[in-house]
Each structure stands twice: as structure tokens, then as C-alpha cells.
Amino acid sequence: MVIKSKQFWFLEKLLLGLIKKGNRSAARKILQKSLLDFKQKVPEQNLFFLLPDLIEKILIRFSVKERRRGKNKELVPVPLESDLAIYAKSINFLLNNLRSQKSGNFKKLLVKELNDLIEDKGNVKKNAANFNKLVLTNKKSILRKKTNGKN
């Protein structure tokens, strides 16, 4: 990754993913409270430096698109080209999985999932594994770029 400070980029992406209806201050409060709760639960580790490693445990390297063939719809995995796109997709995957969970407060869910990612378990890790299985089952239809007439 060619970023000056990887940790700041991850926090900024997480903050941008939390923003709803342009309310940046509410998203910032959620992120700050989550950082403090994480620090209270796991005082020996700093989430600021740990976040890139946790996101790497749930990397999403493909985007899934629908393609129609006649009346049938087919899921087609499309590989993501850049590292930034892979990390951004992984952060969005984490936030979307947390939003889909019905129980509890969002910041508590975020802290719980980050603690579970340290131990390689949790709902997000399971959903990432299921997503990877979906990609593997549809790997025959992975779209590849044709480069200058070569297949």
C-alpha cells in the first residue's frame, strides 16, 4: 500500500462508512466511543494500530455482479484491481454485516466483532468465509480482462 499512514486511512474509511445522511459528528462519536470501549475491554492492545491487521483477516478480493442470460440471473465474481479497492470493500463488508444484525447497539456490535476478529471468529468472519465459498463456486465465470488480443 502506498499510503503515508495506513492507520489513518483505515479510520477515515471506517468513519466515512459510518456516516448516514451527512451527519459526520454522530459517526465520529460512534467511532470514538467504540475506540474507548475497545480500549477498556482490551487494554493491552491499541485498535488504532490493530485495525489494518483485523481488516486483513476478512479481505474481500472480489465484487459480485449479476449477469442475465436469457431469463436466468447469474452471479459473476469480478476481481478487484487495486489494494485500496480491496481494503475499502472489506471495510464496507464489515459495516454492512454489522448493520444487518438486529440485536444491540452498533458501537457494542463493532467492539464485539473486532474482539472476535482478534480470535479469528465471529459473524463477520463467518460471512466472509461464506462469501469466499460463493466466489469459489462461481469461479468458472470470473471475468478477466483481455489484453491486446491475448486470451
C-alpha positions in Angstrom: 0.0 0.0 0.0 1.4 3.4 -1.0 -0.2 5.5 1.8 1.7 7.7 4.2 -0.2 6.4 7.3 -2.2 3.2 6.8 -3.9 3.5 10.2 -5.3 7.0 9.4 -6.7 5.8 6.1 -8.4 2.8 7.8 -10.0 5.1 10.4 -11.1 7.6 7.8 -12.7 4.8 5.7 -14.4 3.5 8.7 -15.7 7.0 9.6 -16.9 7.5 6.0 -18.7 4.2 6.1 -20.5 5.2 9.4 -21.8 8.5 8.1 -25.6 8.5 7.5 -27.4 11.4 5.9 -24.3 13.6 6.1 -24.1 13.5 9.9 -20.3 13.3 10.4 -20.4 14.3 14.0 -22.6 11.4 15.0 -20.4 9.0 13.1 -17.3 10.5 14.8 -18.9 10.0 18.2 -19.7 6.3 17.4 -16.1 5.7 16.3 -14.7 7.5 19.4 -16.9 5.6 21.8 -16.0 2.3 20.0 -12.3 3.0 20.4 -12.7 3.8 24.1 -14.9 0.7 24.7 -12.3 -1.4 22.9 -9.5 0.1 25.0 -11.5 -0.7 28.2 -12.1 -4.3 27.1 -8.6 -5.0 25.7 -6.3 -2.5 27.5 -3.1 -4.1 26.3 -3.9 -3.5 22.5 -4.4 -0.3 20.6 -7.2 -0.5 18.0 -5.5 2.3 16.0 -2.6 0.1 15.1 -4.5 -3.2 15.2 -7.3 -2.2 12.7 -5.3 -2.9 9.5 -4.4 -6.4 10.7 -8.1 -7.1 11.7 -9.3 -5.9 8.3 -6.8 -8.2 6.6 -8.4 -11.2 8.2 -11.7 -10.5 6.3 -10.3 -9.3 3.0 -12.8 -9.3 0.1 -11.0 -9.6 -3.2 -14.0 -9.9 -5.5 -17.0 -7.9 -6.2 -20.1 -9.9 -7.2 -22.3 -8.6 -10.1 -25.4 -10.1 -11.7 -25.4 -11.0 -15.3 -28.6 -12.0 -17.2 -28.5 -14.9 -19.5 -32.0 -15.1 -21.0 -34.4 -15.3 -18.1 -31.8 -16.6 -15.7 -29.6 -14.4 -13.5 -26.1 -15.4 -12.8 -23.7 -14.1 -10.1 -20.4 -13.2 -11.6 -17.3 -12.6 -9.4 -15.2 -9.7 -10.7 -11.7 -9.3 -9.2 -10.8 -6.0 -7.6 -7.8 -4.5 -9.2 -6.1 -2.2 -6.5 -5.3 -2.8 -2.9 -7.2 0.3 -1.9 -10.4 -1.1 -3.5 -9.9 -4.4 -1.7 -9.5 -2.7 1.7 -12.4 -0.4 1.1 -14.6 -3.3 0.1 -13.6 -5.2 3.2 -14.4 -2.3 5.5 -17.8 -1.8 3.8 -18.4 -5.6 4.2 -17.7 -5.3 7.9 -20.0 -2.3 8.3 -22.8 -3.8 6.2 -22.7 -7.1 8.3 -22.9 -5.1 11.5 -25.9 -3.1 10.2 -27.7 -6.3 9.2 -27.5 -7.6 12.8 -30.7 -6.7 14.7 -29.5 -7.1 18.3 -27.8 -4.5 20.3 -26.2 -1.1 19.9 -24.0 -0.5 16.8 -20.9 0.5 18.8 -21.2 -2.5 21.0 -21.5 -4.8 18.0 -18.5 -3.1 16.4 -16.4 -3.7 19.5 -17.6 -7.3 19.9 -16.8 -8.1 16.3 -13.4 -6.5 16.5 -12.7 -8.6 19.6 -13.9 -11.7 17.8 -11.7 -10.9 14.8 -8.6 -10.9 17.1 -9.5 -14.5 18.0 -10.5 -15.4 14.3 -14.2 -16.0 15.0 -17.4 -14.0 14.9 -20.3 -13.4 12.4 -18.3 -11.2 10.1 -15.5 -13.8 9.7 -18.2 -16.5 9.0 -19.9 -14.3 6.4 -16.5 -13.6 4.8 -15.9 -17.3 4.6 -19.4 -17.8 3.0 -18.7 -15.0 0.5 -15.4 -16.7 -0.5 -17.2 -20.0 -0.9 -19.7 -18.2 -3.2 -16.8 -16.9 -5.3 -15.2 -20.4 -5.5 -18.4 -22.0 -6.7 -18.7 -19.3 -9.4 -15.0 -19.2 -10.3 -15.7 -20.5 -13.8 -17.4 -17.3 -14.7 -14.8 -14.9 -13.3 -14.4 -12.0 -15.7 -10.9 -11.5 -17.0 -9.6 -8.5 -19.0 -8.4 -9.3 -22.4 -5.1 -7.7 -23.0 -4.2 -6.7 -26.6 -5.8 -9.7 -28.3 -4.3 -12.3 -25.9 -6.8 -14.6 -24.0 
